[in-house]
Amino acid sequence: METLPPAAEGWWSRVWQRICFQTWLKAIGTSAFMFLFFRAYFALLENPQANPTVMPEIWLDHWVQFTPSAFPVYLSLWVYVSLAPALIGNLRALVWFGVWVGALCLSGLAIFWLWPTQTPVFNVDWAQYPGLALIKGVDAAGNACPSLHVASAVFSACWLHRILSQLRTPVWVLWLSALHCVAIAWSTMATLQHVALDVLGGAVLGLLFSAASLAHIRDTTPRPLSP
């Protein structure tokens, strides 16, 4: 019977150990963070400091077709961004992850406050797409660039690459995470929530903060207790 190479052997057990570390702190912290973020996000959305700039479309916007079935992929961000903190194995890395992702979101909110933007008005009868109509009614066309949806997905993807590598998971798990991030970025355009320039801006923002944070926090593995 073929056995797994030592690097990948038992990776499910290591993943489960990470999930079990500070489970309640992770669950409560992630939920509280999302609640506070959305309070601030919608406050800026409803009270822009100036008339929003309509983001222009580029060739890539015409290449990505409107795809209503991409809506579940769009919503999957909220599961995806929860994976990295769930798999962090020591308290120091967990706390600093929260600090860095908070800084990412605050920088995006600051940009929205200083430079309000919105997506173009698309010729779509949203009543034909109840799920998308709901999100359009809640998350209006404002706060467009940079896309924090994409920024947080890219930030999470970079952290997950570090975490999964330290967990010694199979290569296909790393690829699956990367493809999920790409799919989320695509879904923001396929659902007409963002245009290409919003996505590119979000990707740059996510890469900048992930690079800085991962240079600061290198070890996500469990630490032995001091004697």
Salt bridges, closest charged atoms under 4 A:
ASP198 OD2 - HIS194 ND1 3.32
